[in-house]
Amino acid sequence: MKHRKLLIATGFALAAVTAMGAAAQGIPYAKVADMLYRVMSADREVYTRLVVQRLTVDEEILTASEHFEDEAALPLPAQMFRFGAETVMDNTEDFSYALLSLDPINSNNGPVTELEREGLQFVAENPDENFYGEEELGGERYFAAVYADRAVAEACIECHNNHRDSPRTGLEVGDVMGGVVIRIRLD
């Protein structure tokens, strides 16, 4: 599992090094967060469309499951995203990211801080805009950015609409399901 997580985060790690170097060179934190988000979002969408959608919905070859290791299934896109985030957290304290929702299937993926709640509400109401702010956590100051996370494929809505623990059903492709929260430690 550790090797799998390392491979998953390779693309994120390269982007992170580049983006954090940009922050050190005086590029605004919002721009650095935006660059990180573009990479994360692209990787998430590519995995969702080209792997999960194609193999589970279009060709019905495999399934995707939160219990993927026990069921010989594909990891869910949210799990892949979390694996990358965990690997980044194992390798740096300079920044972190998470996929959160006001209506999480897993209660661990709900907002914890006021900034997370405010940011998730903002992107839910303004999906084409990003939310930026600062907060203090554990005695450290962070720049935080929240980006709308949309259902990009039928596989997203099938999973969320049909999951037994889903607090929200009736989702359609393009709907905001939650948000990506990126935090960058301020110097």
Residue frames as a rotation matrix with the C-alpha (Angstrom) as fourth column:
MET 1
0.569 0.822 0.000 0.00
0.822 -0.569 0.000 0.00
0.000 0.000 -1.000 0.00
LYS 2
0.377 -0.503 -0.778 2.83
0.220 -0.767 0.603 2.40
-0.900 -0.398 -0.179 0.83
HIS 3
-0.694 -0.666 0.273 4.36
0.384 -0.022 0.923 1.94
-0.609 0.745 0.271 -2.65
ARG 4
-0.152 0.742 0.652 0.99
0.970 -0.014 0.242 2.55
0.188 0.670 -0.718 -4.27
LYS 5
0.740 0.417 -0.527 0.57
0.565 -0.811 0.152 5.81
-0.364 -0.410 -0.836 -2.33
LEU 6
-0.100 -0.875 -0.474 4.06
0.169 -0.484 0.858 6.89
-0.980 0.006 0.197 -3.38
LEU 7
-0.735 -0.144 0.663 3.27
0.650 0.131 0.749 6.32
-0.194 0.981 -0.003 -7.05
ILE 8
0.270 0.941 0.203 -0.04
0.957 -0.286 0.052 8.14
0.107 0.180 -0.978 -6.75
ALA 9
0.758 0.067 -0.648 1.61
0.361 -0.871 0.332 11.24
-0.543 -0.486 -0.685 -5.32
THR 10
-0.201 -0.936 0.288 4.50
0.835 -0.010 0.550 11.47
-0.512 0.351 0.784 -7.79
GLY 11
-0.162 0.211 0.964 2.72
0.783 -0.567 0.256 13.97
0.600 0.796 -0.073 -10.04
PHE 12
0.859 0.509 0.053 1.55
0.346 -0.654 0.672 15.99
0.377 -0.559 -0.738 -7.05
ALA 13
0.518 -0.723 -0.456 5.05
0.606 -0.066 0.793 16.03
-0.604 -0.687 0.404 -5.57
LEU 14
-0.428 -0.684 0.591 6.63
0.902 -0.278 0.331 17.46
-0.062 0.675 0.736 -8.73
ALA 15
0.136 0.574 0.808 3.94
0.517 -0.736 0.436 20.14
0.845 0.359 -0.397 -8.95
ALA 16
0.900 0.226 -0.374 4.33
0.431 -0.322 0.843 20.90
0.070 -0.919 -0.387 -5.25
VAL 17
0.041 -0.963 -0.265 8.07
0.830 -0.114 0.546 21.42
-0.556 -0.242 0.795 -5.50
THR 18
-0.522 -0.194 0.830 7.56
0.754 -0.559 0.344 23.77
0.398 0.806 0.438 -8.43
ALA 19
0.397 0.789 0.469 4.73
0.395 -0.608 0.689 25.66
0.828 -0.088 -0.553 -6.73
MET 20
0.814 -0.120 -0.568 6.48
0.543 -0.187 0.819 25.97
-0.205 -0.975 -0.087 -3.39
GLY 21
-0.320 -0.941 0.109 9.59
0.896 -0.263 0.359 27.24
-0.309 0.213 0.927 -5.18
ALA 22
-0.242 0.335 0.911 7.37
0.583 -0.700 0.413 29.86
0.776 0.630 -0.026 -6.77
ALA 23
0.816 0.566 -0.115 6.09
0.405 -0.419 0.813 30.93
0.412 -0.710 -0.571 -3.34
ALA 24
0.365 -0.772 -0.521 9.67
0.757 -0.080 0.648 31.29
-0.542 -0.631 0.555 -2.13
GLN 25
-0.612 -0.608 0.506 10.36
0.791 -0.467 0.396 33.58
-0.004 0.642 0.767 -5.10
GLY 26
-0.851 0.243 -0.465 7.60
-0.027 -0.906 -0.423 35.99
-0.524 -0.348 0.777 -4.08
ILE 27
-0.725 0.685 -0.073 4.71
-0.041 0.064 0.997 34.74
0.688 0.726 -0.018 -6.18
PRO 28
-0.330 0.652 0.683 1.44
-0.916 -0.397 -0.063 35.42
0.230 -0.646 0.728 -4.32
TYR 29
-0.803 0.032 0.595 0.13
-0.308 0.832 -0.461 32.53
-0.510 -0.553 -0.659 -2.22
ALA 30
0.251 0.967 0.033 -3.18
-0.397 0.134 -0.908 32.58
-0.883 0.214 0.418 -4.11
LYS 31
0.423 -0.157 -0.893 -1.36
-0.899 0.049 -0.435 32.01
0.112 0.986 -0.120 -7.39
VAL 32
-0.716 -0.698 -0.026 0.68
-0.677 0.703 -0.219 29.16
0.171 -0.139 -0.975 -5.88
ALA 33
-0.495 0.623 0.606 -2.50
-0.216 0.587 -0.780 27.56
-0.842 -0.517 -0.156 -4.51
ASP 34
0.510 0.701 -0.498 -4.17
-0.645 -0.072 -0.761 27.99
-0.570 0.709 0.415 -7.90
MET 35
-0.066 -0.621 -0.781 -1.23
-0.928 0.325 -0.180 26.22
0.365 0.713 -0.598 -9.60
LEU 36
-0.893 -0.236 0.384 -1.37
-0.396 0.817 -0.420 23.35
-0.214 -0.527 -0.823 -7.11
TYR 37
-0.100 0.953 0.285 -5.12
-0.312 0.242 -0.919 23.06
-0.945 -0.180 0.273 -7.58
ARG 38
0.368 0.232 -0.900 -4.83
-0.919 -0.056 -0.391 22.89
-0.141 0.971 0.193 -11.37
VAL 39
-0.582 -0.642 -0.499 -2.54
-0.679 0.721 -0.136 19.86
0.447 0.260 -0.856 -11.10
MET 40
-0.853 0.294 0.432 -4.70
-0.174 0.619 -0.766 18.17
-0.493 -0.728 -0.476 -8.45
SER 41
0.097 0.976 -0.197 -7.89
-0.518 -0.119 -0.847 18.85
-0.850 0.184 0.494 -10.37
ALA 42
0.138 -0.119 -0.983 -6.44
-0.975 0.159 -0.156 17.61
0.175 0.980 -0.094 -13.66
ASP 43
-0.840 -0.504 -0.202 -5.15
-0.454 0.856 -0.249 14.38
0.298 -0.118 -0.947 -12.09
ARG 44
-0.638 0.674 0.373 -8.46
-0.155 0.362 -0.919 13.79
-0.754 -0.644 -0.126 -10.32
GLU 45
0.300 0.800 -0.520 -10.48
-0.711 -0.175 -0.681 14.39
-0.635 0.574 0.516 -13.48
VAL 46
-0.173 -0.441 -0.881 -8.22
-0.912 0.410 -0.026 12.21
0.373 0.798 -0.473 -15.64
TYR 47
-0.977 -0.171 0.124 -8.45
-0.209 0.873 -0.440 9.30
-0.033 -0.456 -0.889 -13.19
THR 48
-0.347 0.924 0.160 -12.22
-0.228 0.082 -0.970 9.72
-0.910 -0.373 0.183 -12.90
ARG 49
0.412 0.576 -0.706 -12.92
-0.779 -0.180 -0.601 9.95
-0.473 0.797 0.375 -16.64
LEU 50
0.082 -0.478 -0.874 -10.27
-0.899 0.343 -0.272 7.69
0.430 0.809 -0.402 -18.15
VAL 51
-0.886 -0.405 -0.225 -10.16
-0.266 0.843 -0.467 4.98
0.379 -0.354 -0.855 -15.51
VAL 52
-0.796 0.579 0.178 -13.23
0.009 0.304 -0.952 4.91
-0.605 -0.756 -0.247 -13.27
GLN 53
0.052 0.867 -0.496 -15.86
-0.700 -0.323 -0.637 6.10
-0.713 0.380 0.590 -15.76
ARG 54
-0.105 -0.146 -0.984 -14.49
-0.948 0.312 0.055 3.99
0.299 0.939 -0.171 -18.61
LEU 55
-0.806 -0.363 -0.468 -13.98
-0.276 0.930 -0.244 0.77
0.524 -0.067 -0.849 -16.66
THR 56
-0.883 0.469 0.006 -16.99
0.191 0.370 -0.909 0.90
-0.428 -0.802 -0.416 -14.33
VAL 57
-0.040 0.932 -0.360 -19.74
-0.209 -0.360 -0.909 2.66
-0.977 0.039 0.209 -16.27
ASP 58
0.122 0.088 -0.989 -18.88
-0.951 -0.274 -0.142 2.67
-0.283 0.958 0.050 -19.98
GLU 59
-0.264 -0.345 -0.901 -17.35
-0.701 0.710 -0.066 -0.81
0.663 0.614 -0.429 -20.32
GLU 60
0.622 0.590 0.514 -18.58
-0.771 0.349 0.533 -2.39
0.135 -0.728 0.672 -17.05
ILE 61
0.188 -0.672 -0.717 -15.32
-0.143 0.703 -0.696 -4.32
0.972 0.233 0.036 -16.64
LEU 62
-0.666 -0.470 -0.580 -14.64
0.548 0.219 -0.807 -3.48
0.506 -0.855 0.112 -12.98
THR 63
0.654 0.755 -0.051 -16.25
0.591 -0.468 0.657 -1.77
0.472 -0.459 -0.753 -10.06
ALA 64
-0.439 -0.688 0.578 -14.96
-0.038 -0.629 -0.777 1.06
0.898 -0.363 0.250 -7.90
SER 65
0.587 0.649 -0.484 -15.38
0.393 0.294 0.871 0.70
0.708 -0.702 -0.082 -4.18
GLU 66
0.479 -0.385 0.789 -14.35
-0.757 -0.637 0.149 2.25
0.445 -0.668 -0.596 -0.91
HIS 67
0.512 -0.289 0.809 -13.37
-0.451 0.711 0.540 -1.33
-0.731 -0.641 0.234 0.01
PHE 68
0.657 -0.182 -0.731 -11.28
-0.739 0.035 -0.673 -1.71
0.148 0.983 -0.112 -3.14
GLU 69
-0.432 -0.902 0.001 -8.56
-0.880 0.421 -0.218 -3.88
0.197 -0.095 -0.976 -1.57
ASP 70
-0.545 0.299 0.783 -11.03
-0.342 0.774 -0.533 -6.44
-0.765 -0.559 -0.320 -0.23
GLU 71
0.432 0.878 0.208 -13.20
-0.049 0.253 -0.966 -6.45
-0.900 0.407 0.153 -3.35
ALA 72
-0.433 -0.669 0.604 -10.51
0.656 0.226 0.720 -6.38
-0.618 0.708 0.341 -6.09
ALA 73
0.628 0.689 0.362 -12.01
0.774 -0.503 -0.384 -3.10
-0.083 0.521 -0.849 -7.28
LEU 74
-0.148 -0.616 0.774 -10.69
0.574 -0.690 -0.440 0.31
0.805 0.379 0.456 -8.28
PRO 75
-0.592 -0.034 -0.805 -10.13
0.720 -0.471 -0.510 2.92
-0.362 -0.882 0.303 -5.57
LEU 76
0.570 0.817 0.086 -12.71
0.802 -0.532 -0.272 5.69
-0.176 0.224 -0.959 -5.67
PRO 77
0.205 -0.493 0.846 -11.49
0.505 -0.686 -0.523 9.04
0.838 0.535 0.108 -7.04
ALA 78
0.720 0.090 0.688 -11.86
-0.455 -0.687 0.566 10.58
0.524 -0.721 -0.454 -3.58
GLN 79
0.891 -0.434 0.133 -9.64
0.176 0.601 0.780 7.82
-0.418 -0.671 0.612 -2.15
MET 80
0.321 -0.794 0.516 -6.98
0.909 0.106 -0.402 8.40
0.265 0.598 0.756 -4.80
PHE 81
0.366 -0.118 0.923 -7.06
0.008 -0.992 -0.130 12.08
0.930 0.055 -0.362 -3.93
ARG 82
0.896 0.018 0.444 -6.71
-0.438 -0.126 0.890 11.32
0.072 -0.992 -0.105 -0.22
PHE 83
0.726 -0.680 0.106 -3.79
0.641 0.724 0.255 8.94
-0.250 -0.117 0.961 -0.86
GLY 84
0.141 -0.664 0.734 -1.96
0.667 -0.484 -0.566 11.72
0.731 0.570 0.375 -2.64
ALA 85
0.505 0.129 0.853 -2.75
-0.370 -0.861 0.349 14.18
0.780 -0.492 -0.387 0.16
GLU 86
0.977 -0.144 0.154 -1.49
-0.079 0.428 0.900 11.72
-0.196 -0.892 0.407 2.80
THR 87
0.457 -0.856 0.241 1.73
0.888 0.425 -0.175 11.15
0.047 0.294 0.955 0.88
VAL 88
0.143 -0.363 0.921 2.32
0.235 -0.891 -0.388 14.88
0.961 0.272 -0.042 0.60
MET 89
0.749 0.199 0.632 1.71
-0.508 -0.439 0.741 15.29
0.425 -0.876 -0.228 4.35
ASP 90
0.880 -0.476 -0.003 4.27
0.399 0.734 0.550 12.53
-0.260 -0.485 0.835 5.00
ASN 91
0.167 -0.871 0.461 6.86
0.979 0.092 -0.180 14.50
0.115 0.482 0.869 3.01
THR 92
-0.658 -0.395 0.641 6.34
0.361 -0.913 -0.191 18.19
0.661 0.106 0.743 3.82
GLU 93
-0.213 0.585 -0.783 4.84
0.893 -0.209 -0.399 20.54
-0.397 -0.784 -0.477 6.36
ASP 94
-0.930 -0.261 -0.258 4.85
0.141 -0.904 0.404 23.45
-0.339 0.340 0.877 3.89
PHE 95
-0.478 0.831 -0.285 1.39
-0.872 -0.409 0.268 22.72
0.106 0.377 0.920 2.51
SER 96
-0.829 0.334 0.448 -1.50
0.173 0.916 -0.362 20.27
-0.531 -0.222 -0.817 2.69
TYR 97
-0.621 0.701 -0.350 -4.74
-0.742 -0.383 0.551 19.62
0.252 0.601 0.758 0.90
ALA 98
-0.809 0.459 0.366 -7.98
0.153 0.767 -0.623 17.77
-0.567 -0.448 -0.691 1.43
LEU 99
-0.706 0.708 0.005 -11.24
-0.052 -0.059 0.997 17.01
0.706 0.704 0.079 -0.30
LEU 100
-0.898 0.401 -0.183 -14.10
0.206 0.013 -0.979 18.09
-0.390 -0.916 -0.094 1.97
SER 101
-0.580 0.775 0.250 -17.86
0.283 -0.096 0.954 18.51
0.764 0.624 -0.164 1.72
LEU 102
-0.625 0.517 0.585 -20.74
-0.770 -0.533 -0.352 20.12
0.130 -0.670 0.731 3.56
ASP 103
0.557 0.816 0.156 -22.58
-0.816 0.572 -0.078 16.84
-0.153 -0.084 0.985 2.81
PRO 104
-0.431 -0.857 -0.282 -19.88
-0.892 0.451 -0.010 14.18
0.136 0.247 -0.959 3.22
ILE 105
0.469 0.464 -0.752 -20.59
-0.350 0.879 0.324 10.50
0.811 0.111 0.574 2.82
ASN 106
0.078 -0.551 -0.831 -17.79
0.816 0.515 -0.265 9.88
0.573 -0.657 0.489 5.33
SER 107
0.912 0.396 -0.104 -18.15
0.377 -0.714 0.590 12.23
0.159 -0.577 -0.801 8.31
ASN 108
0.226 -0.913 -0.340 -14.35
0.664 -0.111 0.739 12.54
-0.713 -0.393 0.581 8.48
ASN 109
-0.557 -0.426 0.713 -14.55
0.830 -0.322 0.456 14.53
0.035 0.846 0.532 5.25
GLY 110
0.600 0.777 0.191 -16.69
0.734 -0.629 0.256 17.32
0.320 -0.014 -0.947 6.65
PRO 111
0.148 -0.545 0.825 -15.43
-0.049 -0.837 -0.544 20.80
0.988 0.040 -0.150 7.54
VAL 112
0.093 -0.219 -0.971 -13.66
0.945 0.328 0.016 21.17
0.315 -0.919 0.238 10.87
THR 113
-0.703 -0.430 -0.567 -12.66
0.598 -0.788 -0.144 24.83
-0.385 -0.440 0.811 10.95
GLU 114
0.245 0.780 -0.575 -14.80
0.262 -0.625 -0.736 27.92
-0.933 0.029 -0.357 10.42
LEU 115
-0.281 -0.416 -0.865 -12.72
-0.705 -0.522 0.480 28.81
-0.652 0.744 -0.147 7.35
GLU 116
-0.982 -0.049 0.180 -13.46
0.066 0.812 0.580 25.37
-0.175 0.582 -0.794 5.83
ARG 117
-0.222 0.974 0.045 -17.20
0.780 0.205 -0.591 25.81
-0.585 -0.096 -0.805 6.43
GLU 118
0.278 0.298 -0.913 -17.20
-0.126 -0.931 -0.342 29.34
-0.952 0.210 -0.222 5.07
GLY 119
-0.568 -0.600 -0.563 -15.10
-0.643 -0.103 0.759 28.34
-0.513 0.793 -0.327 2.03
LEU 120
-0.894 0.275 0.354 -17.21
0.388 0.870 0.303 25.29
-0.225 0.409 -0.885 1.21
GLN 121
0.099 0.969 -0.227 -20.41
0.644 -0.237 -0.727 27.32
-0.758 -0.074 -0.647 1.48
PHE 122
0.057 -0.159 -0.986 -18.92
-0.443 -0.889 0.117 30.04
-0.895 0.430 -0.121 -0.73
VAL 123
-0.833 -0.434 -0.343 -17.88
-0.485 0.274 0.831 27.65
-0.266 0.858 -0.438 -3.53
ALA 124
-0.614 0.705 0.355 -21.23
0.669 0.703 -0.239 25.84
-0.418 0.091 -0.904 -3.31
GLU 125
0.403 0.806 -0.434 -22.98
0.479 -0.590 -0.650 29.16
-0.780 0.054 -0.624 -3.96
ASN 126
0.663 -0.302 -0.685 -20.31
-0.628 -0.722 -0.289 30.53
-0.407 0.622 -0.669 -6.35
PRO 127
0.709 -0.348 0.613 -18.84
0.289 0.937 0.198 27.48
-0.643 0.036 0.765 -8.13
ASP 128
0.658 -0.476 0.584 -16.89
0.620 -0.097 -0.779 29.54
0.427 0.874 0.231 -10.66
GLU 129
0.466 -0.507 0.725 -15.07
-0.536 -0.814 -0.225 31.51
0.704 -0.283 -0.651 -7.96
ASN 130
-0.070 -0.582 -0.810 -12.41
0.536 0.663 -0.522 30.47
0.841 -0.471 0.266 -5.47
PHE 131
0.924 0.340 0.174 -12.35
0.005 -0.466 0.885 31.29
0.382 -0.817 -0.432 -1.78
TYR 132
-0.071 -0.994 -0.084 -9.18
0.399 0.049 -0.916 32.59
0.914 -0.099 0.393 -0.10
GLY 133
0.828 0.292 0.478 -8.40
-0.284 -0.517 0.808 33.31
0.483 -0.805 -0.345 3.54
GLU 134
-0.382 -0.923 -0.039 -5.93
-0.332 0.177 -0.926 32.88
0.862 -0.341 -0.374 6.38
GLU 135
0.796 0.595 0.114 -6.22
-0.321 0.255 0.912 30.93
0.513 -0.762 0.394 9.58
GLU 136
-0.273 -0.851 0.449 -4.15
-0.908 0.074 -0.412 29.79
0.318 -0.520 -0.793 12.53
LEU 137
0.818 0.433 -0.379 -3.88
-0.307 0.885 0.348 26.09
0.487 -0.168 0.857 13.32
GLY 138
0.741 -0.522 -0.422 -1.67
0.662 0.675 0.326 24.65
0.115 -0.521 0.846 16.03
GLY 139
0.455 -0.554 -0.697 0.13
0.290 -0.648 0.704 27.96
-0.842 -0.522 -0.134 16.50
GLU 140
-0.690 -0.661 0.297 1.01
0.476 -0.105 0.873 28.24
-0.545 0.743 0.387 12.78
ARG 141
0.027 0.656 -0.754 -0.49
-0.421 -0.677 -0.604 30.68
-0.907 0.334 0.258 10.26
TYR 142
-0.542 -0.119 0.832 -1.74
0.576 0.668 0.472 29.34
-0.612 0.735 -0.293 6.94
PHE 143
-0.562 0.452 -0.692 -2.98
-0.783 -0.561 0.269 30.76
-0.267 0.693 0.670 3.69
ALA 144
-0.525 0.458 0.717 -6.01
0.263 0.889 -0.375 28.69
-0.809 -0.008 -0.587 2.70
ALA 145
-0.643 0.367 -0.672 -7.83
-0.762 -0.396 0.513 28.34
-0.078 0.842 0.534 -0.60
VAL 146
-0.337 0.626 0.703 -11.04
0.078 0.762 -0.642 26.47
-0.938 -0.162 -0.306 -1.36
TYR 147
-0.769 0.046 -0.638 -12.06
-0.636 -0.157 0.755 25.35
-0.065 0.987 0.150 -4.86
ALA 148
0.289 0.950 0.120 -15.36
-0.879 0.313 -0.360 23.83
-0.379 -0.001 0.925 -5.99
ASP 149
-0.859 -0.424 0.288 -15.25
-0.298 0.871 0.391 20.08
-0.416 0.250 -0.874 -6.56
ARG 150
-0.022 0.881 -0.473 -17.72
-0.966 -0.141 -0.216 19.12
-0.257 0.452 0.854 -9.26
ALA 151
0.236 0.194 0.952 -19.12
0.070 0.974 -0.215 15.82
-0.969 0.117 0.217 -10.41
VAL 152
-0.294 -0.487 -0.823 -17.18
-0.740 -0.429 0.518 15.42
-0.605 0.761 -0.234 -13.67
ALA 153
-0.781 0.012 -0.624 -18.62
-0.463 0.660 0.592 12.10
0.419 0.751 -0.510 -14.86
GLU 154
0.259 0.938 -0.230 -21.60
-0.582 0.342 0.738 9.80
0.770 -0.057 0.635 -14.53
ALA 155
-0.055 -0.367 -0.929 -19.49
0.474 0.809 -0.348 7.56
0.879 -0.459 0.129 -12.26
CYS 156
-0.927 -0.301 0.223 -19.38
-0.008 -0.579 -0.815 10.39
0.374 -0.757 0.535 -9.67
ILE 157
-0.409 0.845 0.343 -23.12
-0.888 -0.456 0.064 10.82
0.211 -0.279 0.937 -9.47
GLU 158
0.286 0.486 -0.825 -23.90
-0.273 0.867 0.416 7.10
0.918 0.106 0.381 -9.59
CYS 159
-0.425 -0.547 -0.721 -21.66
0.540 0.486 -0.687 6.51
0.726 -0.682 0.089 -6.58
HIS 160
-0.990 -0.014 0.142 -22.85
-0.095 -0.676 -0.731 9.51
0.106 -0.737 0.668 -4.57
ASN 161
-0.297 0.954 0.030 -26.53
-0.883 -0.287 0.371 9.17
0.362 0.083 0.928 -5.41
ASN 162
0.443 0.507 -0.739 -26.59
-0.335 0.859 0.388 5.42
0.831 0.076 0.551 -4.66
HIS 163
-0.639 -0.722 -0.268 -24.32
0.011 0.339 -0.941 5.22
0.770 -0.604 -0.208 -1.62
ARG 164
0.110 0.757 -0.644 -26.26
0.711 0.393 0.583 4.05
0.695 -0.522 -0.495 1.45
ASP 165
-0.030 -0.197 -0.980 -24.63
0.932 -0.359 0.044 6.72
-0.360 -0.912 0.194 3.65
SER 166
-0.722 -0.301 0.622 -25.02
0.586 -0.745 0.319 9.63
0.367 0.595 0.715 1.23
PRO 167
-0.419 0.576 -0.702 -26.77
0.545 -0.459 -0.702 12.59
-0.726 -0.677 -0.122 2.86
ARG 168
-0.058 0.340 -0.938 -27.37
-0.566 -0.786 -0.250 14.12
-0.822 0.517 0.238 -0.57
THR 169
-0.384 0.020 0.923 -28.85
0.626 0.740 0.245 12.44
-0.678 0.672 -0.297 -3.62
GLY 170
0.706 0.693 0.148 -30.16
0.549 -0.404 -0.732 13.75
-0.447 0.598 -0.666 -6.90
LEU 171
-0.001 -0.801 -0.599 -26.73
-0.169 -0.590 0.789 14.97
-0.986 0.102 -0.134 -8.01
GLU 172
0.936 0.198 0.290 -26.12
0.258 0.173 -0.951 15.58
-0.239 0.965 0.110 -11.69
VAL 173
0.063 -0.942 0.328 -22.91
0.998 0.067 0.000 15.86
-0.022 0.328 0.945 -13.69
GLY 174
-0.226 -0.269 0.936 -21.51
0.402 -0.901 -0.162 19.35
0.887 0.340 0.311 -13.11
ASP 175
0.802 0.568 0.186 -22.99
0.044 -0.365 0.930 19.77
0.596 -0.737 -0.318 -9.62
VAL 176
-0.199 -0.820 0.537 -20.71
-0.661 -0.292 -0.691 20.93
0.723 -0.492 -0.484 -6.81
MET 177
0.478 0.315 -0.820 -20.20
0.245 0.849 0.469 18.02
0.844 -0.425 0.328 -4.42
GLY 178
0.713 -0.333 -0.617 -17.73
0.633 -0.072 0.770 19.71
-0.301 -0.940 0.160 -2.10
GLY 179
0.903 -0.425 0.055 -14.42
-0.363 -0.827 -0.430 21.48
0.228 0.369 -0.901 -2.28
VAL 180
0.358 -0.891 -0.279 -10.67
0.753 0.452 -0.479 21.09
0.553 -0.038 0.832 -2.37
VAL 181
0.994 -0.096 0.047 -9.02
-0.104 -0.748 0.655 22.89
-0.028 -0.656 -0.754 0.54
ILE 182
0.324 -0.946 0.018 -5.36
0.642 0.206 -0.739 23.82
0.695 0.251 0.674 0.11
ARG 183
0.983 -0.098 -0.154 -3.29
0.062 -0.616 0.785 25.23
-0.172 -0.781 -0.600 2.96
ILE 184
0.305 -0.930 0.206 0.15
0.476 -0.039 -0.879 26.80
0.825 0.366 0.431 2.58
ARG 185
0.405 -0.238 -0.883 2.15
0.886 -0.136 0.443 27.59
-0.226 -0.962 0.155 5.69
LEU 186
0.870 -0.094 0.485 2.92
0.079 -0.943 -0.324 31.28
0.487 0.320 -0.812 5.90
ASP 187
-0.035 -0.976 -0.214 6.52
0.689 0.132 -0.712 32.26
0.724 -0.172 0.668 6.63
